[in-house]
Amino acid sequence: MANGKPNRPIRPRGGGPKGRRRVVIDQGGGRPGQGQRARPGDRPAERGPRQPREVVAPTGPATVESGVTLRDFSQALGVAMPQIIKLLMNLGQMKTATQSLSDDEVMLIAAELEREVTIKHADDDDGEPEAFEDAEESLEARPPVVTIMGHVDHGKTTLLDAIRKTSVVTTEAGGITQHIGAYQADHNGRRITFLDTPGHEAFTAMRARGAKVTDIAVLVVAADDGVMPQTKESISHARAANVPMVVAVNKIDLPDSNPDRVLSELATEGLQPEEWGGTVQVAKVSAKQGENLDDLLERILLVADAELDLRANPSADASGPIIESRLDVGRGPVATMLIHRGTLRVGDSIVAGDAWGRVRALLDYRGERIEEACPGEPVEILGFDRPPPAGEVGRVVENERRARDLAHQRGERLRREANAKQPATGVALGDLFARIAAGGVQDLNLVIKGDVQGSVEAIVSELGKIQHPEVRVNVIHTGVGGITENDVNLAAASEAMVIGFNVRPSAEVRATSERAGVEIRLYRVIYQLTEEIEQALVGMLTPVETEAIIGEVEVRALFKVSRLGTIAGCMVTSGLVRRGSSVRLFRDGTRIHETTVSALRRFKDDVREVSDGFECGILLEGFNDLREGDVLEVFEARQVERTSLDEAPGGGTSSASS
């Protein structure tokens, strides 16, 4: 008892909430450790030998997305991540679980594991289905979609301009179509949708995209020029897209036109005209004079009715390819979409690639607002959160949330693919010094901004053709819209140049670029852009090392001096010899040694040079085994600035050309 209070019993620690001992009730009479606690004296249950688990090696093919992370690849193969990391380390690569693998790395790992792996790219499975199971009674006739294709300057846009009786060609820089336009024309109460595709070779990708979304390809060939390289390329695109072709022999009004020669060249390419017993419809037209345009439209409708079943369900959710997109000042992102199926209405939720939005407004090819667009109609859409990539398929979904989720998934996948394709930029310090000492590859970094997505793609494609072992073009960022301060800041951080195609910076952006020392170049025609970029690359090349033979000297006497060595008494037979010049020693026509002139004397005087016809004394650097009759060829190494990418460092011709 302490302080008049009875002593309380001390409870043991570690028990329950009141120090009580925990009791485990046996509910099944299992072994100790399974429902009851082992008591002292209990004998452990007898166990047999532990059976090893049977591990089944994963087999069979697997399919992964391009840019797959190491963790996802491990799960797809059923192989532990450490094993894949070990294989990558053997290949000289170190990856974490969340890093993307390149296609080459995926295939190498699959080969090491003896597994069949299929890589699925983003463009492989996100296209519009080829056919829909629509009820026969729901199908209605739609206008044919026609692509105008052909060689540059053969009159494609002029022909379309004549058909639509508007002026389009005058708005193009240099008379060359820089992007895809979608328009419509009426003939005898029927509507025809036209796509005007660029003819310059830089727009191959855009021209191929135009052939993929079309029903009929109209091949324009100039009667005075005939079949040209881009003509053949257009034929290949149309055949690859499996679309029928109609030939328009243009410029028949010119004095030197020869339509029969054009028909013969087309027959050589496998396009047999109908008038020669073939199946290809040919119309001889003059776009400038407006001759026989009705005949061309009749032949287009004839092919559409005879060979194609152009019907679609206008009651379905709208879908179709994005023909072009741009960032318009005041209106935001604007996309041109060709409706293939369904009806697009104002207020619909739409997704195209990594862009999504709600249709705020629809405009037809004349720029007039409309409330809905039916199959076969091109329409401009306002309401995307960003310009959707040209060539992507736009489709209407149930709500904005679904559109945002699909766009986010697509964007993540495209970013993974881009990360997988991007080479590693890290380099060891020793490698960096070695690269600087060796004069390694120099990069011309570019930030490219254009008016429309297709033009930017064409510029990047054209610049990608410039190949050289010493310099290269590195496009670090592309975008649609005007040049902003963010573009200038990125260029300043990356020591890059900003290229604007049919866009321009504001006064504030120009001031920012001047302060940051960033050069901004603006262009309207792609020819000029590529030429100036090539000239910029030429300026980055190291000068060409050349040798110039400046003289020839004959050894006629030898004088041995104990302090200096052997001095050659010589006669300059041609040119001159300078002190410090490089010389090659020839004996009986055979090259013996190469060194420099250490000392040069005329009689007792040290001189800088001795000309043709005079005698002199020459002491060679580090070489004394001279004989009378030896010939010294005097030469100098000179550096000449290169004028083109075709010149090799040795003065020859480079194997890589643009």
Buried (B, 14 or more C-beta within 10 A) or exposed (E): EEEEEEEEEEEEEEEEEEEEEEEEEEEEEEEBEEEBEEEEEEEEEEEEEEEEEEEEEEEEEBEBBBBBBBBBBBBBBEBEBEBBBEBBEEEEBEBEEEBBBBBEBBEBBBEBBEBEBEBEBBEEEEEBEEEBEBEEEEBEBBBBBBBBBBBBBBBBBBBBBBBBEEEBBEEBBEEBBBBBBBBBBEBEEBEBBBBBBBBBBBBBBBBBBBBBBBBBBBBBBBBBBBBBEBBEBBBEBBBEBEBBBBBBBBBBBBEEBBBEEBBBBBBEEEBBBEEEEBEBBBBBBBBBEEBBBBBBBBBBBEBBEEEEEBBBBBEBBBBBBBBBBBBBEEBBBBBBBBBBBBBBBBEBBBBBBBBBBBBEBBBBBEEEEBEBBBBBBBBBBBBBBBBBBBBBBBBBBEEBEEBBBBBEEBBEBBEBBEBBEEEEEEEEEEEEEEEEEEEEEBBBBBBBBBBBBBBBBBBBBBBEEBBBEBBBBEBBBBBBBBBBBEBBBBBBEBEBBBBBBBBEBEEEBBEBBEEEEBEBBBBBBBBEBBEEBBEBBBEBBEEBEEEEEBBBBBBEEBEEEEEEBBBBBBBBEBBBBBBEBBBBBBBEEEEBBEBBBBBBBEEEEEBEBBEBEBEBBBBBEEBEEBEEEBBBBBBBEEEEEBEBBBBBBEEEEBEEEB
